[in-house]
Amino acid sequence: MADRTDTVYIKADGNVEVDKPSVTVGDVFQIECAGALQKAKIKTIRLFRFREGERTAGNKKVMRRALSVLKAIEAIHAEFPKAEVVSLGSPDVIVTYREPGSGGKLLHAVKTAGVAVLTFAGAAFSIMAFNNDVDVTRLFSQVYELVTGTREQGFTVLELSYSIGLVAGILIFFDHFGKRRFSEDPTPIEVQMRTYEGEIQNALIESYSRKGKELDVDTADHPGNPGA
């Protein structure tokens, strides 16, 4: 099998999460080649193993490693020297391992509720601050008097239209209500989240690269521990 010359295609996203500390090529990359046995063998090729010293400062149950696609190509060539490996994905990958039980449902529920409350309170405060800043009540009173020729007497159709329009505008802008979507396009929040994730990924890769901790060709399984 080591003499096979099939072209091997590998593809990975910029950020991959694994469920075990020992990471293989198949855990990180999607693989395609003509030989089924060769493909199965490539999936089992070991890349590295997470160790205790790689725990992140923010969450001690999370370990993270920056991996260059060249390391995967090097590992594949070690088993299949004549194989032509073509990478179709990101040149660098952030691999994250979370220990089992590190994210309880109750904790996630509390975090979600906290974010929802803060978001709602922040949005409400922003709307009220805007209304007070432009003096919407006085503006509506002037518009009502200008159109009808009489002074307003409490709540008018302007306030009702404004309230309905505000809700409708928010729903249209964010493009969904609950689990129901109004179109197949990604929402503004999803676009911003993908942009944020991309920036975080680039920052992590740059940080690992500058510190010499990125797993690349001719580097040991574990930084600072040659031959591990």
Secondary structure, DSSP 8 states (H G I E B T S, - for coil): -TT---EEEEE--SEEEESSSEEEHHHH-EEE-S-HHHHHHHHT-EEEE--GGGB-SS-TTEEEEEEEHHHHHHHHHHH-TT-EEEE-S-SEEEEEEE-TTSS-HHHHHHHHHHHHHHHHHHHHHHHHHHHHHHTHHHHHHHHHHHHHSS---SS-HHHHHHHHHHHHHHHHHHTEETTEESSSS--HHHHHHHHHHHHHHHHHHHHHHHTT-SB-TT--SBTTBTT-
